Amino acid sequence: MDTVVLGTVVTPGATIERGWVAMRDGMIAAVGEGAPPAAAQVIDAGAGYVLPGIVDGQTHAGSYRGLPGIESTTRSAVAGGVTTIVDMPYDNPAPLNTVARLEEKKSAIATHAHADVALYGTIMPGQTTADILPLIEAGIAAFKVSGFESSPTRFPRIAADQILDLMEALAPGDVPVGIHNEDQEIVLARMAQARKAGGNGIALGAIAVWFMLARFESRVNGEGFEAAGALVAAAVILLLPVLVPTADFWGGLAGGLVGLLAGFTATRFHSPR
């Protein structure tokens, strides 16, 4: 073997004390207990846990600093036990929607990445399904599109008919598509309505947290969600002006963070499984 790691090995079926993981040619060749096979390198973790690397299923490594952001994102990931990130396509200054952009990002990964990286691709308004297959063949793992425009160039709104075309084109294969399903007309109309009514931001924050947690929990569980956690979050934010009469913007923000934490805890640990 090339390398053997000794320690308390965590597997899907059991935790193996005095276990070992043997690797050859960069791949796990065997997992066992007791006396390990001979190897060129032996790493002894003592009683420490030896477990598979974590996969972070959604990162935005290129959203702020552009593609060089892959370096700091993956360095932080590895420090926390994450060995693979799945990076979203909304890079700065342009999204990953062509093979040329994909090759540019692959090159940046080869230069900067400290971890393995899987990539989402996207489509821009006006692109056809003919652009999808070349991206898949070049290595795209999934697609992401949005029904709400955060940026006309980097994060545009994709029309419903174009999203349907994308879904139908991907349906026969095994490449998934994720959709930011915000409805632009509803969001903009309610924002305008809130401004006109002179909303103070605290109640609006409660509503935002409610919907965010509801969407999170429905995504985690597949169907249905436990509303208790989101109610806790909303209640904390809505009660803040009563509990702290002088609460201003920063107070509302603090309450929102407390409510978010409480809501996340409740939905994460008290939801149906």
N, C-alpha and C positions, 0 to 999 in steps of 0.2 A: 504494500500500500504506500501511497505518497504521504498521507497524513492520517493520524488517528487522534481524535479528541476524547479525553477521558473525563467523566463526571457523572452527574445524575441526569440521565438522558430522558427527556420528555417526548413521548410518542403519542399518537392518537389513542392508543389502547391502554397504555400504562406508563408509569414513571419507573425507570430502571436505575436502581442504585448500583454503583460500581459498574456503570455502563460505559459503552464506547461507541463512537461513530467513526467509521473508516472511509477514507476518500481516495479515489484513484482518477487521474485525468480530470480533476475539477468536479467530479460527480460523487455522490454518496454511493459507495459500493456495498456497504454492510453496516448493520447496527446490531450490537450484541451486549452480553453481560459477562463479567469475569475477565479472564485473561484476553487481552486484545491481540490482534495480529501484528506482525512486525511491520514497521513503517519507517520511512526516511525521516519523518518529523512526528514527534509526539507532543501534543498540547494537553497538559494536565490541569483541568479546572477544579480539581479537588472535589468538594461536595457541591460545588456550584452547578446550577442547572445548565444543561446543554439542550437548546430547543431550536426549532426552525425559525428562520428570520421572518419578521412580520411584513406583510404586504400592506402598504398604505394605498388604499384604492382611489384616492382623489387628492392630487396635489396641483399646485399652480406655480411650478418652478419658474416659468418664463413670463409670468404676468406682470412682474414689477421691474426687474432688472433686465428683462429680455432673456435670451438663451444662456448667458453667463450665470443667471440665477440658478441653473442646474447645480452648480458647484456647491453653493451654500445650502441649498435645499437637501441635496443628497448627503452632504456632510452631517447636517443636523439629524437626518433620518437614521443614518448608521449609528450615531451616538445614542439614539433611543431604541436601538434594536430592530430598526426597519431596514431590510435588505433589498426590497423592491418597492419602487413608487410607480403609480399609474398616473401619468401627467396629463392634465387637461389641455385642450388645443388652443386656448385663448391667450396666445403669447403676445408680448409687447415687442414690436409695434403691429405685428400682423399675425393672424391665426394660422393654424396648420390645416390648410385646405387644398394643398397641391403636393404632388410628388416632389417638386423642387424644394418646397418648404420642409417636407419630411426629411429629405436628404440633408438639408442644412441643420435640422435639429439632431439627426443621427450623428453628424459630425461634432456638434456641440456636446452631445452625450459622451462620445469617445474622448473628447478633450477634458471635460469637466466632471463627469459623474463619478461618485464614490460608491454608488449602488446600482443595481439593475434598474432599468427604466422601461416601462411599457407606455405606449402612446395612444391617446385619443386623437382622432381627426375630426374635422367638421366640414361643413359646406357653407358657402356664402350665397346670398340672394342671386338668383340667375344661374347658378351652377346646376347641371343636370346629373342624373344618376350615372351617366357615362364616366363621370369623374371619380366614382366611388371605387370601382374594381381596381384601378391602378394603385390607389392608396392601400387597399387591402393586400394586394400582391406585394407591395413594398414594405409591409410590416405593421400597418395600423391595427390595433387590437380592438378598437371600438370607436363609435362616433358620438358626438355630443352636439346638440343644437338648442337654440333658445327661442321661445315665443315672445320674449321681451328684449327690447333693444337697450343695452347698457352703453354700447358704443357702436356707431355706424360702420366703423372699419374693423374693429377687433372683436366685438361681441354684438353682432347685428341680430335683428329679429328675422326669423325664418318663417315665411308664410305657411299656413296650415296645409295648403295643397302640396307645397314642396316637402314638408315634413312627412306627409302621407306617402309621397313618391319615394322618399328615402326609406321609410319603414317597409314598404312593399318590396323595394329592391333588396333589402337586407334579410327579409323574412325567410327565404329559402336556405340561407347559410347559418353560420353560428357566430357572426359578428354582431354584438348588441349595439343598441342606440339608446342614449340617455337624452331626456328632454327637460329643459327648464320650462315648466308648464305654466308660468305666469301669463295671464291674459292681459295684454298691453292696454286694451281699452278700459278694462275694469280697474286696473291699477292706476292709470292716469286720471280716470274719472273720480275715483275715490280720493286720490291725492288732492285734486282740485276742490272736491267737496270739503275735505278736511281743512284746507287752507281758508276756504270761504267761511267756514264755521268758526275759525279761530282756534283750532285744536291746539292744545298745549304740548303735545308731543308725548306725554306720559301715557295717556290712554291709547294713543296710536301705537306706542311702543309695545303695550300689552297685546294689542291686536296682532302686531307683527310677530311677536314671540309666539303667540298662540298658533298662528298659521305655520310658522317655521317648524315648531315642534310637531304639529300635526302631520306635516309633510314628511318630517324625519321619521316619525314613528310608523307611518303607513309604509314608507319605503323599507324600513327594517323588517317589519312583520309580514310584508307581502299583501295582507288584506286587513283592513280595520286598524284602529290604533286606540291606545289607552289615553283618554283625554285628561285624566287626573293631573298629570304632570304639567300639561299646558295650562290648566286652570290655576294651578299653584303659581306658575310664572305670571299669568295675567293678573291674578289677585294681588300678588306682591307689588306689582307696578301700579295698579289702580289704587291701592291703599296707601301708597307712599305719601301723597299730599295730605292725607288725614293723619298719618303717623308722624310726619315731619312737615308741618304747615309751611315752612320756609323752603321746601324743596324747589330747586330750580332745575335748569337743564342738567347740571352735573349730578344733582340728586336723583333725577329721573334716570340718568345713565347708570348710576350705581345700583339703583333699584332694579333696573332692567337686567344687569349682570347677575344680581342675586337671584332674581326670578328665573333667569335662564338656567342658572346652575340647579336651582331647586326643581325646575320643570324637567330638565334633562335627567336628573337623578330619578325622579318619579317615573318618567316615561321609560327610562332605560331599564329600571329594575322592577317595575310593577306592571309591565305590559304583558299581554298574553304571549306565550311561546308555544 
